């Protein structure tokens, strides 16, 4: 699962709660000015 969030809304959290489900952040990188792309998994890594 991938999410795009504004840089100011993401403070290096290790989990994302979306649609009543918790995802672990596997990778995060700056996609553009002010946008961070989070690659997440719902399975233990």
N, C-alpha and C positions, 0 to 999 in steps of 0.2 A: 504494500500500500504506500502511496506517495502523497505527501501533503506539501503545499506551498504556503508559507506563513510570512508575515511581515517580520523583519528583523527585530523590531522593538517589542513584538509579541512573544518572541522565543528567547528564553534565558538559559539555554543549554539543558533543558529538561531531558530526561532519559525516557520518558513515556508520554504518550498522547492518548487522551480519552476522546473517542469519536463514536457516536451512535451507540452509547452504552457499552463499548468494548475498549479494552486497554491494549495499546500497541507499544512495543519497545522500539525506540529509535535506533536504527542500525547504522545510518550514515546521515550526515547533514553537511550541506555545502551552500555557499553563497551563489545563487543562481543569477541574480542581477542586482541592480541598485535597490536595496531595501527588501529583497526577497530571499528567503532561505528555503531550500527544498529538503524535506525530511523523507528518507526512505525508512519505512517501518515494517515490523513483522508482528504477527499475533502469536507466533510460536517461540518457545524458548530457544535462545541461540547459544 
